[in-house]
Structures are given as C-alpha cells and as structure tokens.
Amino acid sequence: MPELPEVEVTRRGIAPHVEGRTVTGVVLRRSGLRWPFPDGLPGLLSGQVVRSTARRGKYLLLRFDHGTLIIHLGMSGHLRVIPVGVPVQKHDHVDIELGAQLVRFTDPRRFGAVLWHPHADGDVEQHLLLRGLGVEPIGCADLAERLVRGTRGRSAAIKQVLLSGDIVVGVGNIYACESLFESGIHPATAAGRISRERYARLARAIQRVLAAAIEQGGSSLRDFIGVDGASGYFQQSYFVYDREGEPCRQCGQPVRRIVQGQRSTFYCARCQR
Ligand SMILES: [Zn+2]
C-alpha cells in the first residue's frame, strides 16, 4: 500500500511534467473508483493550467486557478507520466493529457479516488477528507509537543494513536513500527503515559524514518514515471517491520509480532520498553 513517502515521491516525480502545463484532455474509463468521479471532469479541467502540486497526508493535490484535483492512490494505485499513445492496460482508469504526455492512474484494486474541490468552496484544507488530518511530520518544529498534547489522558496504545493519523499524518504501519523501534518505545504503551522526553525521541525518529524513505524512493524515481514502470513501491531494509523471528539488528533477540487493531506490529522486546 502506498504510504506517505511513496505519495511524496510520486508528487516529486510528476511535478516537473505537470506544473505550468495545460490539460488538453481527460479520459475516464469507468464511472469512478472508491467514489464516483466528479461530474463533468474532462470539461472542468481541459484548457486549464496546473499551477502547482502539493501533498496533504496521502492525498496528492493538483492546484488549478478554479479548484484543486485531489487524488488518493488507495491500496494499490500509482501514477505514471508517459507519452500519449501508450496502449491502455486493464487497470488504467484515468488519463490526464498534457500535450504530448499524459499522467495515467492505474489502480488494480480500485480503492483510489479522484475528487474535485472547487475554489468557490474555500481552502482545500477544509475538504471533508482533509480537515481532520493531523500535522505533517516533515518540517514540523513542534511535533514532540503536539504528540504530548494530543495524547494527554489517552489510554490507547501509542502504535494505534500513530496509525489513527489525528495527531500526525503519514505514520502508517511500517513507519510506526520502525519509529517506535528507533525511539525504544514498546508499541503497546499507553500513549498518555509516555514522557515528554520519549516523545521528543519519537518525533525525531518519525521525521528521520520518513525522510530516509523519501530519499531512498527518490533514487528509484524512474520506476514511478517510466513507461513500463512496475507498481513502483520501494522496498527498504527495515529494523523490525516484517521481520518476525529474525534477529534484532541492535541486540540479536528475535523480533516479535503482535496484532493491534487487526494490523501486525513488529518490535523487539529487549530494545523497546
Ligand atoms: Zn533488540
């Protein structure tokens, strides 16, 4: 599943090909994905200039003068920039044409989304799907303080609180496991009982882990925009994620797996308390 780093790398990959370009056509090959496509989308976008790209959580934003196109990659979606004329495959649902090139949205499981937020409805940050999102972790100077404040009195496990995304976005299953390992915090610890000092360590770990993933993804950027690019999700080497029974890279103890909220959590019982 694409997580924040994949979405950010996708944004960086398509940005030079779409920013400042005029949409020359939109092809929709079905009526919608997770939700129906916006009414009249081809007419809405054709002839309009993509002013900039942005990302909020896992939502990719293409800003136009009259509104913002919101794209979510869902469970299995990806975008590629390809020349016009490349044959369409089974799961290619949307093309946004920009002259000789187009952005193609492929999504085998169809949990993705393409939505339109008109300028007249106000700031896109106020869109129903965006307004409840927590802070962006990268570049957030007071992330530790926000974690402290946001977890006060909460007895839920810190792993669950991170995944919920209401304090900080983008810390999906992989990055929650990895950042909790890096900061030495047991994933089942009640969020409200973690000290300020440990939250400072966790905040630094979240930022470092995500930045490293984006950097690594950036080096495989060609996979995202190539004509025959595969799914493009990058494989990284993890400390604990998906390593049940393998030795902890720090202490050698077998990595453990527990299930929290129907998701697997990987951790080291010696390194994380
Ligand atoms: Zn360990």
Residues whose N, C-alpha, C, O or C-beta is under 5 A from the ligand:
A	BS01	ZN	C248 Q250 C251 G252 Q253 C268 R270 C271
